[in-house]
Amino acid sequence: MSALVMRSAALGAMGGPRPASSSSRLHARAPARGAALRVRAEAASGPTDKNLEVMRKFSEQYAQRSGTYFCMDKSVTAVVIQGLAEHKDTLGAPLCPCRHYDDKEAEVSSGFWNCPCVPMRERKECHCMLFLTDDNDFVGEDQSITTDEIKELSEGM
């Protein structure tokens, strides 16, 4: 049993301690049905054109300012920019789309993984492969991408 499950199992319904047993599990509460459907509908429809354009322009400008380039496979660039725009729509900030978060809102508040993330700003390390340095095996030659390219290359993903 993981430490988190053990710790959670030790807490009673009102927050008081109770003995941990293999049959006691604390399950995360699912969001309200309407909220879950809204989030799925937003994700299925993709980001708004406005935020897609905002994140496209940001990505181009940041690549130029930082001396980095997009991936040689532009579909990687397209999917990452689309993910940043979707997070901007749903969370209000361009949270890195290439990581798993237990609490996206808390991550947005901390700012560590908001693009450009701290590892990118400090060491030019982009986990998403959006901003690549010359010494990266997957670096391309482009610092620009069109909105049409983003839509075409990320279609169905």
Secondary structure, DSSP 8 states (H G I E B T S, - for coil): --HHHHHHHTB-TTS-B----TT---------HHHHHHHHHHHHH---HHHHHHHHHHHHHHHHHHT-B-BSSHHHHHHHHHHHHHHHHHHSS-B-TTS--S-HHHHHHH-TTBSS-HHHHHH---TTSSSB-TTSTTB-S-S---HHHHHHHTTT-
